[in-house]
Amino acid sequence: MPGLKLWWINMKIIDANIILRYLLNDHDDLSAKAATIIENNKVLLLKEVVVEVIYIS
């Protein structure tokens, strides 16, 4: 469709594992990878993932 904005097309969908690695910084390699994903990309964070992070924490 002409003029249709696909704002979400280049976004990364992240899950609870990536968020928890980023927040907890508990593993050198994986926490660094999570930080790279979150800090250098547009990310899509689903509300279900937020609930899972809260539940796990």
PDB file of N, CA, C, O and CB in Angstrom:
ATOM      1  N   MET A   1       0.843  -1.181   0.000  1.00  0.00           N
ATOM      2  CA  MET A   1       0.000   0.000   0.000  1.00  0.00           C
ATOM      3  C   MET A   1       0.886   1.241   0.000  1.00  0.00           C
ATOM      4  O   MET A   1       1.803   1.351   0.814  1.00  0.00           O
ATOM      5  CB  MET A   1      -0.958   0.000   1.219  1.00  0.00           C
ATOM      6  N   PRO A   2       0.623   2.150  -0.886  1.00  0.00           N
ATOM      7  CA  PRO A   2       1.405   3.382  -0.931  1.00  0.00           C
ATOM      8  C   PRO A   2       1.177   4.218   0.327  1.00  0.00           C
ATOM      9  O   PRO A   2       0.049   4.365   0.798  1.00  0.00           O
ATOM     10  CB  PRO A   2       1.048   4.197  -2.182  1.00  0.00           C
ATOM     11  N   GLY A   3       2.258   4.754   0.851  1.00  0.00           N
ATOM     12  CA  GLY A   3       2.166   5.613   2.020  1.00  0.00           C
ATOM     13  C   GLY A   3       2.068   4.881   3.341  1.00  0.00           C
ATOM     14  O   GLY A   3       2.018   5.515   4.395  1.00  0.00           O
ATOM     15  N   LEU A   4       2.040   3.545   3.303  1.00  0.00           N
ATOM     16  CA  LEU A   4       1.953   2.765   4.533  1.00  0.00           C
ATOM     17  C   LEU A   4       3.294   2.807   5.253  1.00  0.00           C
ATOM     18  O   LEU A   4       4.319   2.436   4.682  1.00  0.00           O
ATOM     19  CB  LEU A   4       1.536   1.301   4.236  1.00  0.00           C
ATOM     20  N   LYS A   5       3.289   3.245   6.473  1.00  0.00           N
ATOM     21  CA  LYS A   5       4.521   3.335   7.266  1.00  0.00           C
ATOM     22  C   LYS A   5       4.721   2.036   8.033  1.00  0.00           C
ATOM     23  O   LYS A   5       3.912   1.676   8.888  1.00  0.00           O
ATOM     24  CB  LYS A   5       4.473   4.547   8.245  1.00  0.00           C
ATOM     25  N   LEU A   6       5.787   1.349   7.723  1.00  0.00           N
ATOM     26  CA  LEU A   6       6.114   0.110   8.432  1.00  0.00           C
ATOM     27  C   LEU A   6       7.154   0.413   9.497  1.00  0.00           C
ATOM     28  O   LEU A   6       8.301  -0.019   9.384  1.00  0.00           O
ATOM     29  CB  LEU A   6       6.632  -0.984   7.450  1.00  0.00           C
ATOM     30  N   TRP A   7       6.773   1.144  10.521  1.00  0.00           N
ATOM     31  CA  TRP A   7       7.691   1.593  11.562  1.00  0.00           C
ATOM     32  C   TRP A   7       8.311   0.440  12.324  1.00  0.00           C
ATOM     33  O   TRP A   7       9.383   0.594  12.909  1.00  0.00           O
ATOM     34  CB  TRP A   7       6.978   2.502  12.521  1.00  0.00           C
ATOM     35  N   TRP A   8       7.673  -0.688  12.330  1.00  0.00           N
ATOM     36  CA  TRP A   8       8.115  -1.831  13.110  1.00  0.00           C
ATOM     37  C   TRP A   8       9.020  -2.771  12.333  1.00  0.00           C
ATOM     38  O   TRP A   8       9.538  -3.730  12.905  1.00  0.00           O
ATOM     39  CB  TRP A   8       6.932  -2.583  13.614  1.00  0.00           C
ATOM     40  N   ILE A   9       9.223  -2.525  11.051  1.00  0.00           N
ATOM     41  CA  ILE A   9       9.901  -3.486  10.188  1.00  0.00           C
ATOM     42  C   ILE A   9      11.346  -3.761  10.602  1.00  0.00           C
ATOM     43  O   ILE A   9      11.818  -4.883  10.421  1.00  0.00           O
ATOM     44  CB  ILE A   9       9.874  -2.994   8.773  1.00  0.00           C
ATOM     45  N   ASN A  10      12.052  -2.799  11.141  1.00  0.00           N
ATOM     46  CA  ASN A  10      13.455  -2.977  11.523  1.00  0.00           C
ATOM     47  C   ASN A  10      13.653  -3.135  13.024  1.00  0.00           C
ATOM     48  O   ASN A  10      14.772  -3.001  13.520  1.00  0.00           O
ATOM     49  CB  ASN A  10      14.266  -1.809  11.038  1.00  0.00           C
ATOM     50  N   MET A  11      12.589  -3.417  13.743  1.00  0.00           N
ATOM     51  CA  MET A  11      12.698  -3.559  15.188  1.00  0.00           C
ATOM     52  C   MET A  11      13.063  -4.984  15.569  1.00  0.00           C
ATOM     53  O   MET A  11      12.712  -5.938  14.875  1.00  0.00           O
ATOM     54  CB  MET A  11      11.396  -3.152  15.862  1.00  0.00           C
ATOM     55  N   LYS A  12      13.770  -5.111  16.682  1.00  0.00           N
ATOM     56  CA  LYS A  12      14.102  -6.413  17.252  1.00  0.00           C
ATOM     57  C   LYS A  12      13.096  -6.701  18.364  1.00  0.00           C
ATOM     58  O   LYS A  12      12.846  -5.850  19.217  1.00  0.00           O
ATOM     59  CB  LYS A  12      15.583  -6.449  17.794  1.00  0.00           C
ATOM     60  N   ILE A  13      12.532  -7.884  18.350  1.00  0.00           N
ATOM     61  CA  ILE A  13      11.653  -8.301  19.438  1.00  0.00           C
ATOM     62  C   ILE A  13      12.528  -8.975  20.478  1.00  0.00           C
ATOM     63  O   ILE A  13      13.224  -9.944  20.177  1.00  0.00           O
ATOM     64  CB  ILE A  13      10.505  -9.261  18.937  1.00  0.00           C
ATOM     65  N   ILE A  14      12.494  -8.467  21.695  1.00  0.00           N
ATOM     66  CA  ILE A  14      13.345  -9.037  22.741  1.00  0.00           C
ATOM     67  C   ILE A  14      12.488  -9.788  23.759  1.00  0.00           C
ATOM     68  O   ILE A  14      11.322  -9.463  23.985  1.00  0.00           O
ATOM     69  CB  ILE A  14      14.172  -7.929  23.442  1.00  0.00           C
ATOM     70  N   ASP A  15      13.097 -10.788  24.353  1.00  0.00           N
ATOM     71  CA  ASP A  15      12.370 -11.589  25.335  1.00  0.00           C
ATOM     72  C   ASP A  15      12.915 -11.328  26.738  1.00  0.00           C
ATOM     73  O   ASP A  15      13.823 -10.519  26.930  1.00  0.00           O
ATOM     74  CB  ASP A  15      12.467 -13.092  24.990  1.00  0.00           C
ATOM     75  N   ALA A  16      12.350 -12.020  27.694  1.00  0.00           N
ATOM     76  CA  ALA A  16      12.714 -11.811  29.102  1.00  0.00           C
ATOM     77  C   ALA A  16      14.180 -12.130  29.359  1.00  0.00           C
ATOM     78  O   ALA A  16      14.812 -11.474  30.188  1.00  0.00           O
ATOM     79  CB  ALA A  16      11.836 -12.669  30.009  1.00  0.00           C
ATOM     80  N   ASN A  17      14.732 -13.115  28.672  1.00  0.00           N
ATOM     81  CA  ASN A  17      16.134 -13.475  28.887  1.00  0.00           C
ATOM     82  C   ASN A  17      17.070 -12.311  28.582  1.00  0.00           C
ATOM     83  O   ASN A  17      18.013 -12.053  29.330  1.00  0.00           O
ATOM     84  CB  ASN A  17      16.505 -14.676  28.026  1.00  0.00           C
ATOM     85  N   ILE A  18      16.810 -11.615  27.491  1.00  0.00           N
ATOM     86  CA  ILE A  18      17.659 -10.483  27.123  1.00  0.00           C
ATOM     87  C   ILE A  18      17.531  -9.359  28.144  1.00  0.00           C
ATOM     88  O   ILE A  18      18.532  -8.766  28.548  1.00  0.00           O
ATOM     89  CB  ILE A  18      17.295  -9.971  25.721  1.00  0.00           C
ATOM     90  N   ILE A  19      16.325  -9.071  28.554  1.00  0.00           N
ATOM     91  CA  ILE A  19      16.115  -7.998  29.537  1.00  0.00           C
ATOM     92  C   ILE A  19      16.773  -8.343  30.868  1.00  0.00           C
ATOM     93  O   ILE A  19      17.437  -7.502  31.474  1.00  0.00           O
ATOM     94  CB  ILE A  19      14.611  -7.741  29.745  1.00  0.00           C
ATOM     95  N   LEU A  20      16.588  -9.571  31.317  1.00  0.00           N
ATOM     96  CA  LEU A  20      17.167  -9.967  32.603  1.00  0.00           C
ATOM     97  C   LEU A  20      18.687  -9.981  32.559  1.00  0.00           C
ATOM     98  O   LEU A  20      19.327  -9.556  33.521  1.00  0.00           O
ATOM     99  CB  LEU A  20      16.653 -11.338  33.012  1.00  0.00           C
ATOM    100  N   ARG A  21      19.280 -10.455  31.475  1.00  0.00           N
ATOM    101  CA  ARG A  21      20.744 -10.405  31.341  1.00  0.00           C
ATOM    102  C   ARG A  21      21.236  -8.967  31.394  1.00  0.00           C
ATOM    103  O   ARG A  21      22.251  -8.672  32.025  1.00  0.00           O
ATOM    104  CB  ARG A  21      21.196 -11.070  30.024  1.00  0.00           C
ATOM    105  N   TYR A  22      20.514  -8.080  30.734  1.00  0.00           N
ATOM    106  CA  TYR A  22      20.883  -6.664  30.709  1.00  0.00           C
ATOM    107  C   TYR A  22      20.783  -6.044  32.111  1.00  0.00           C
ATOM    108  O   TYR A  22      21.687  -5.328  32.543  1.00  0.00           O
ATOM    109  CB  TYR A  22      19.981  -5.895  29.721  1.00  0.00           C
ATOM    110  N   LEU A  23      19.700  -6.317  32.803  1.00  0.00           N
ATOM    111  CA  LEU A  23      19.485  -5.718  34.126  1.00  0.00           C
ATOM    112  C   LEU A  23      20.368  -6.324  35.210  1.00  0.00           C
ATOM    113  O   LEU A  23      20.891  -5.609  36.065  1.00  0.00           O
ATOM    114  CB  LEU A  23      18.040  -5.866  34.524  1.00  0.00           C
ATOM    115  N   LEU A  24      20.531  -7.637  35.172  1.00  0.00           N
ATOM    116  CA  LEU A  24      21.277  -8.318  36.233  1.00  0.00           C
ATOM    117  C   LEU A  24      22.779  -8.330  35.996  1.00  0.00           C
ATOM    118  O   LEU A  24      23.559  -8.422  36.943  1.00  0.00           O
ATOM    119  CB  LEU A  24      20.786  -9.731  36.373  1.00  0.00           C
ATOM    120  N   ASN A  25      23.187  -8.237  34.735  1.00  0.00           N
ATOM    121  CA  ASN A  25      24.607  -8.256  34.381  1.00  0.00           C
ATOM    122  C   ASN A  25      25.315  -9.428  35.061  1.00  0.00           C
ATOM    123  O   ASN A  25      26.353  -9.255  35.699  1.00  0.00           O
ATOM    124  CB  ASN A  25      25.281  -6.925  34.774  1.00  0.00           C
ATOM    125  N   ASP A  26      24.740 -10.617  34.915  1.00  0.00           N
ATOM    126  CA  ASP A  26      25.219 -11.787  35.656  1.00  0.00           C
ATOM    127  C   ASP A  26      26.105 -12.727  34.847  1.00  0.00           C
ATOM    128  O   ASP A  26      26.602 -13.716  35.386  1.00  0.00           O
ATOM    129  CB  ASP A  26      24.056 -12.552  36.171  1.00  0.00           C
ATOM    130  N   HIS A  27      26.310 -12.438  33.577  1.00  0.00           N
ATOM    131  CA  HIS A  27      27.154 -13.292  32.732  1.00  0.00           C
ATOM    132  C   HIS A  27      27.908 -12.373  31.774  1.00  0.00           C
ATOM    133  O   HIS A  27      27.294 -11.626  31.013  1.00  0.00           O
ATOM    134  CB  HIS A  27      26.296 -14.372  31.944  1.00  0.00           C
ATOM    135  N   ASP A  28      29.213 -12.429  31.812  1.00  0.00           N
ATOM    136  CA  ASP A  28      30.023 -11.477  31.042  1.00  0.00           C
ATOM    137  C   ASP A  28      29.639 -11.419  29.566  1.00  0.00           C
ATOM    138  O   ASP A  28      29.308 -10.351  29.052  1.00  0.00           O
ATOM    139  CB  ASP A  28      31.484 -11.837  31.162  1.00  0.00           C
ATOM    140  N   ASP A  29      29.681 -12.551  28.892  1.00  0.00           N
ATOM    141  CA  ASP A  29      29.429 -12.565  27.448  1.00  0.00           C
ATOM    142  C   ASP A  29      27.972 -12.265  27.105  1.00  0.00           C
ATOM    143  O   ASP A  29      27.688 -11.420  26.256  1.00  0.00           O
ATOM    144  CB  ASP A  29      29.819 -13.911  26.870  1.00  0.00           C
ATOM    145  N   LEU A  30      27.054 -12.963  27.770  1.00  0.00           N
ATOM    146  CA  LEU A  30      25.640 -12.804  27.427  1.00  0.00           C
ATOM    147  C   LEU A  30      25.093 -11.442  27.835  1.00  0.00           C
ATOM    148  O   LEU A  30      24.251 -10.882  27.133  1.00  0.00           O
ATOM    149  CB  LEU A  30      24.822 -13.896  28.083  1.00  0.00           C
ATOM    150  N   SER A  31      25.555 -10.906  28.949  1.00  0.00           N
ATOM    151  CA  SER A  31      25.116  -9.573  29.374  1.00  0.00           C
ATOM    152  C   SER A  31      25.604  -8.511  28.399  1.00  0.00           C
ATOM    153  O   SER A  31      24.892  -7.549  28.114  1.00  0.00           O
ATOM    154  CB  SER A  31      25.623  -9.262  30.793  1.00  0.00           C
ATOM    155  N   ALA A  32      26.812  -8.685  27.892  1.00  0.00           N
ATOM    156  CA  ALA A  32      27.340  -7.740  26.904  1.00  0.00           C
ATOM    157  C   ALA A  32      26.542  -7.808  25.601  1.00  0.00           C
ATOM    158  O   ALA A  32      26.259  -6.778  24.990  1.00  0.00           O
ATOM    159  CB  ALA A  32      28.827  -8.027  26.629  1.00  0.00           C
ATOM    160  N   LYS A  33      26.183  -9.015  25.180  1.00  0.00           N
ATOM    161  CA  LYS A  33      25.369  -9.163  23.974  1.00  0.00           C
ATOM    162  C   LYS A  33      23.987  -8.541  24.165  1.00  0.00           C
ATOM    163  O   LYS A  33      23.462  -7.896  23.258  1.00  0.00           O
ATOM    164  CB  LYS A  33      25.232 -10.645  23.599  1.00  0.00           C
ATOM    165  N   ALA A  34      23.406  -8.733  25.337  1.00  0.00           N
ATOM    166  CA  ALA A  34      22.095  -8.140  25.629  1.00  0.00           C
ATOM    167  C   ALA A  34      22.179  -6.617  25.605  1.00  0.00           C
ATOM    168  O   ALA A  34      21.289  -5.951  25.077  1.00  0.00           O
ATOM    169  CB  ALA A  34      21.573  -8.623  26.999  1.00  0.00           C
ATOM    170  N   ALA A  35      23.242  -6.073  26.175  1.00  0.00           N
ATOM    171  CA  ALA A  35      23.430  -4.622  26.179  1.00  0.00           C
ATOM    172  C   ALA A  35      23.555  -4.092  24.752  1.00  0.00           C
ATOM    173  O   ALA A  35      22.990  -3.048  24.426  1.00  0.00           O
ATOM    174  CB  ALA A  35      24.676  -4.240  27.000  1.00  0.00           C
ATOM    175  N   THR A  36      24.283  -4.798  23.911  1.00  0.00           N
ATOM    176  CA  THR A  36      24.440  -4.388  22.515  1.00  0.00           C
ATOM    177  C   THR A  36      23.094  -4.379  21.800  1.00  0.00           C
ATOM    178  O   THR A  36      22.788  -3.441  21.066  1.00  0.00           O
ATOM    179  CB  THR A  36      25.421  -5.321  21.786  1.00  0.00           C
ATOM    180  N   ILE A  37      22.302  -5.403  22.008  1.00  0.00           N
ATOM    181  CA  ILE A  37      20.985  -5.485  21.363  1.00  0.00           C
ATOM    182  C   ILE A  37      20.086  -4.343  21.818  1.00  0.00           C
ATOM    183  O   ILE A  37      19.465  -3.670  20.995  1.00  0.00           O
ATOM    184  CB  ILE A  37      20.316  -6.836  21.668  1.00  0.00           C
ATOM    185  N   ILE A  38      20.017  -4.126  23.117  1.00  0.00           N
ATOM    186  CA  ILE A  38      19.096  -3.118  23.667  1.00  0.00           C
ATOM    187  C   ILE A  38      19.553  -1.700  23.348  1.00  0.00           C
ATOM    188  O   ILE A  38      18.732  -0.843  23.019  1.00  0.00           O
ATOM    189  CB  ILE A  38      18.968  -3.288  25.180  1.00  0.00           C
ATOM    190  N   GLU A  39      20.848  -1.447  23.443  1.00  0.00           N
ATOM    191  CA  GLU A  39      21.357  -0.083  23.296  1.00  0.00           C
ATOM    192  C   GLU A  39      21.546   0.352  21.848  1.00  0.00           C
ATOM    193  O   GLU A  39      21.594   1.551  21.571  1.00  0.00           O
ATOM    194  CB  GLU A  39      22.659   0.041  24.016  1.00  0.00           C
ATOM    195  N   ASN A  40      21.653  -0.594  20.920  1.00  0.00           N
ATOM    196  CA  ASN A  40      21.970  -0.230  19.540  1.00  0.00           C
ATOM    197  C   ASN A  40      20.859  -0.518  18.532  1.00  0.00           C
ATOM    198  O   ASN A  40      21.075  -0.404  17.325  1.00  0.00           O
ATOM    199  CB  ASN A  40      23.198  -0.947  19.119  1.00  0.00           C
ATOM    200  N   ASN A  41      19.688  -0.885  19.009  1.00  0.00           N
ATOM    201  CA  ASN A  41      18.583  -1.211  18.119  1.00  0.00           C
ATOM    202  C   ASN A  41      17.286  -0.600  18.632  1.00  0.00           C
ATOM    203  O   ASN A  41      17.150  -0.270  19.810  1.00  0.00           O
ATOM    204  CB  ASN A  41      18.437  -2.728  17.975  1.00  0.00           C
ATOM    205  N   LYS A  42      16.355  -0.464  17.724  1.00  0.00           N
ATOM    206  CA  LYS A  42      14.988  -0.187  18.143  1.00  0.00           C
ATOM    207  C   LYS A  42      14.411  -1.529  18.547  1.00  0.00           C
ATOM    208  O   LYS A  42      14.461  -2.489  17.778  1.00  0.00           O
ATOM    209  CB  LYS A  42      14.130   0.514  17.000  1.00  0.00           C
ATOM    210  N   VAL A  43      13.865  -1.598  19.745  1.00  0.00           N
ATOM    211  CA  VAL A  43      13.365  -2.877  20.231  1.00  0.00           C
ATOM    212  C   VAL A  43      11.863  -2.797  20.493  1.00  0.00           C
ATOM    213  O   VAL A  43      11.318  -1.753  20.851  1.00  0.00           O
ATOM    214  CB  VAL A  43      14.112  -3.298  21.510  1.00  0.00           C
ATOM    215  N   LEU A  44      11.230  -3.934  20.300  1.00  0.00           N
ATOM    216  CA  LEU A  44       9.809  -4.078  20.594  1.00  0.00           C
ATOM    217  C   LEU A  44       9.700  -4.937  21.842  1.00  0.00           C
ATOM    218  O   LEU A  44      10.145  -6.084  21.867  1.00  0.00           O
ATOM    219  CB  LEU A  44       9.019  -4.710  19.385  1.00  0.00           C
ATOM    220  N   LEU A  45       9.106  -4.370  22.867  1.00  0.00           N
ATOM    221  CA  LEU A  45       8.958  -5.059  24.141  1.00  0.00           C
ATOM    222  C   LEU A  45       7.471  -5.321  24.375  1.00  0.00           C
ATOM    223  O   LEU A  45       6.698  -4.398  24.632  1.00  0.00           O
ATOM    224  CB  LEU A  45       9.578  -4.226  25.312  1.00  0.00           C
ATOM    225  N   LEU A  46       7.092  -6.576  24.283  1.00  0.00           N
ATOM    226  CA  LEU A  46       5.693  -6.945  24.460  1.00  0.00           C
ATOM    227  C   LEU A  46       5.316  -6.894  25.936  1.00  0.00           C
ATOM    228  O   LEU A  46       6.146  -7.139  26.812  1.00  0.00           O
ATOM    229  CB  LEU A  46       5.424  -8.346  23.885  1.00  0.00           C
ATOM    230  N   LYS A  47       4.058  -6.574  26.195  1.00  0.00           N
ATOM    231  CA  LYS A  47       3.605  -6.476  27.585  1.00  0.00           C
ATOM    232  C   LYS A  47       3.706  -7.817  28.304  1.00  0.00           C
ATOM    233  O   LYS A  47       3.920  -7.855  29.516  1.00  0.00           O
ATOM    234  CB  LYS A  47       2.166  -5.966  27.637  1.00  0.00           C
ATOM    235  N   GLU A  48       3.554  -8.911  27.571  1.00  0.00           N
ATOM    236  CA  GLU A  48       3.694 -10.235  28.183  1.00  0.00           C
ATOM    237  C   GLU A  48       5.108 -10.474  28.681  1.00  0.00           C
ATOM    238  O   GLU A  48       5.313 -11.147  29.692  1.00  0.00           O
ATOM    239  CB  GLU A  48       3.309 -11.321  27.189  1.00  0.00           C
ATOM    240  N   VAL A  49       6.083  -9.921  27.969  1.00  0.00           N
ATOM    241  CA  VAL A  49       7.486 -10.047  28.387  1.00  0.00           C
ATOM    242  C   VAL A  49       7.732  -9.231  29.641  1.00  0.00           C
ATOM    243  O   VAL A  49       8.443  -9.675  30.543  1.00  0.00           O
ATOM    244  CB  VAL A  49       8.441  -9.595  27.262  1.00  0.00           C
ATOM    245  N   VAL A  50       7.157  -8.055  29.706  1.00  0.00           N
ATOM    246  CA  VAL A  50       7.301  -7.213  30.914  1.00  0.00           C
ATOM    247  C   VAL A  50       6.734  -7.961  32.122  1.00  0.00           C
ATOM    248  O   VAL A  50       7.351  -7.986  33.186  1.00  0.00           O
ATOM    249  CB  VAL A  50       6.570  -5.828  30.731  1.00  0.00           C
ATOM    250  N   VAL A  51       5.571  -8.564  31.957  1.00  0.00           N
ATOM    251  CA  VAL A  51       4.946  -9.317  33.053  1.00  0.00           C
ATOM    252  C   VAL A  51       5.837 -10.491  33.472  1.00  0.00           C
ATOM    253  O   VAL A  51       5.991 -10.760  34.663  1.00  0.00           O
ATOM    254  CB  VAL A  51       3.543  -9.833  32.630  1.00  0.00           C
ATOM    255  N   GLU A  52       6.413 -11.176  32.511  1.00  0.00           N
ATOM    256  CA  GLU A  52       7.309 -12.301  32.828  1.00  0.00           C
ATOM    257  C   GLU A  52       8.542 -11.834  33.600  1.00  0.00           C
ATOM    258  O   GLU A  52       8.958 -12.492  34.554  1.00  0.00           O
ATOM    259  CB  GLU A  52       7.742 -13.017  31.538  1.00  0.00           C
ATOM    260  N   VAL A  53       9.123 -10.723  33.203  1.00  0.00           N
ATOM    261  CA  VAL A  53      10.299 -10.177  33.909  1.00  0.00           C
ATOM    262  C   VAL A  53       9.934  -9.828  35.345  1.00  0.00           C
ATOM    263  O   VAL A  53      10.700 -10.114  36.266  1.00  0.00           O
ATOM    264  CB  VAL A  53      10.850  -8.922  33.178  1.00  0.00           C
ATOM    265  N   ILE A  54       8.790  -9.223  35.543  1.00  0.00           N
ATOM    266  CA  ILE A  54       8.335  -8.867  36.889  1.00  0.00           C
ATOM    267  C   ILE A  54       8.091 -10.131  37.711  1.00  0.00           C
ATOM    268  O   ILE A  54       8.463 -10.193  38.883  1.00  0.00           O
ATOM    269  CB  ILE A  54       7.047  -8.007  36.824  1.00  0.00           C
ATOM    270  N   TYR A  55       7.477 -11.121  37.108  1.00  0.00           N
ATOM    271  CA  TYR A  55       7.183 -12.377  37.807  1.00  0.00           C
ATOM    272  C   TYR A  55       8.464 -13.104  38.219  1.00  0.00           C
ATOM    273  O   TYR A  55       8.567 -13.609  39.337  1.00  0.00           O
ATOM    274  CB  TYR A  55       6.330 -13.291  36.919  1.00  0.00           C
ATOM    275  N   ILE A  56       9.422 -13.151  37.322  1.00  0.00           N
ATOM    276  CA  ILE A  56      10.685 -13.840  37.614  1.00  0.00           C
ATOM    277  C   ILE A  56      11.482 -13.098  38.678  1.00  0.00           C
ATOM    278  O   ILE A  56      12.106 -13.712  39.543  1.00  0.00           O
ATOM    279  CB  ILE A  56      11.525 -13.984  36.338  1.00  0.00           C
ATOM    280  N   SER A  57      11.455 -11.771  38.604  1.00  0.00           N
ATOM    281  CA  SER A  57      12.223 -10.973  39.555  1.00  0.00           C
ATOM    282  C   SER A  57      11.604 -11.076  40.907  1.00  0.00           C
ATOM    283  O   SER A  57      12.100 -10.474  41.859  1.00  0.00           O
ATOM    284  CB  SER A  57      12.307  -9.517  39.122  1.00  0.00           C
TER     285      SER A  57
END
